[in-house]
């Protein structure tokens, strides 16, 4: 308890400087923008803006990223409610009740209760973070290379089971990511690998080119193809609506709090991010509700449930990232890659070696949540104008930023071309249901995976039995086998049932 | 969609074959792929076996799709994208490719202006005034951000001597 308090005071020290608060506010503005735009979410915002942080110290970078993350998650709800198109994937479930509310003329109430529920979910999960992360990190301190290797495998398996429809496709993407991570100089022997004899690839494929290519250019292409045309329902916003929404929150306080707790723990599980969490929370709350028939017709409970749980899950996803070095969501995977570039080693030693960073992140979580809330609530009418920005102006600007990001990696053409190639590849992957997140996870974790694998084998003198004789690693590896097997089993069952139905 | 699926799966299969050849058989890029006694895997072991696994997985996706394609015929294939969708994507991708190809000569600043003006005018159907204004203001802004504030030198192309006077 005492070290938590001293940690928090250190975090307050880090966060409450003029420059860091300014950076936080800038992040909130930019994040809100990305959240509002349909098709682009905080995931894309973080991917595109991550390079900006390389000129900042790690603490400020993390505050900036956290601000984009929270504000983006919150902003997505406005788009879901007024447009019926999710502004972010996390807010997709918010459409279910949010848009019917807007149609009934209760759009402002929906937006305000979504914002307040987000704030509560975000704040509660930051508290959860404070109490869960330090003991988890302490426990993980006794992990050696075999345990970490097994943890990586679990992370891949978690993304595999949840990310896509087909496990085989997920595995292909994971392996492709691991192979990309192999390109360039082998750290252990110095050999040039997978360069196809081309010196331009000796530096390797940086994860950022893959990220901005797939989540920037690729996403933009997907959105262009869909050609978003939708009717905005412009609600009238008054202070009365705000007060009314607060009353509703107080009335449904247990629902909001329970969903925050639920979302947090879903977020902590590696692989499951905010999007599945909000759908699961919606499903559960609906089935346990007394008036479950009214869900989906535009009741505020629906909006509160999804927003509280998706915000909590967003924070929960940082817990395994900070404590174990494996990300809890696709977005956390990108942040993890960023941490490596900032010169930090994610994992249990972070709490000991970088207390300023960890506690700064925690306190920033609280502060940024509140900043995003104030910003959103006070500027709802202005934010809705942003929704009218034509996509044809944003598209080329986002593309240019992605290409510049590639260029500044090495100040050469090689990386620019990589961004373009990944962009087009990302578009095709999206079209054919190859999930992109496992690839990003594998590119980020690839070097660590191979390193821990080979180090374990050096420890054991080349015998792979080391992964099975260490109990924690054995349990984790068994768990990942189960995680891969469950969706395969379900697929086979589904197919059998289809055949039976077709026969009958 | 079947054709696209088959194309994608063949792409992964071809890629894994290329990697297997690269790691194992091409003389200049070949890596040891064995398991050293007492030390564990050699440099090429990890990529080699990953590529083998990727080949297996892509065949698992590919073979049933091809078999079903042969049985049912690909003629009544559902289109991969709608015609409008395809045109819209091509209108974005082609200028993007041109932007990248001409980057060494035009640089980021001039290239961005041209790209933005083209895109806003031709795809977005905005007015000339808005297109030109956005293109110019954007390039000036990123020039100030990258060259002045962040001290990152981006490629400037043939207008480098002119732009350097503003630094």
Interface residues (C-beta under 8 A of the other chain):
Chain A: X55 X166 X168 X169 X171 X172 X175 X176 X178 X179 X182 X186 X188 X189 X191 X192 X193 X194 X195 X196 X197 X217 X220 X221 X224 X225 X226 X227 X390 X392 X393 X395 X396 X397 X399 X400 X403 X404 X407 X408 X411 X413 X416 X417 X420 X423 X424 X427 X428 X429 X431 X432 X434 X450 X453 X454 X457 X458 X460 X461 X462
Chain B: X1 X4 X5 X8 X12 X15 X18 X19 X22 X23 X26 X28 X29 X31 X35 X36 X37 X38 X39 X40 X41 X42 X43 X44 X46 X47 X50 X51 X53 X54 X57 X58 X60 X61 X80 X81 X84 X85 X86 X88 X89 X92 X93 X96 X97 X99 X100 X103 X104 X108 X112 X115 X116 X119 X120 X123 X124 X125 X126 X134 X138 X142 X146 X150 X152 X153 X154 X155
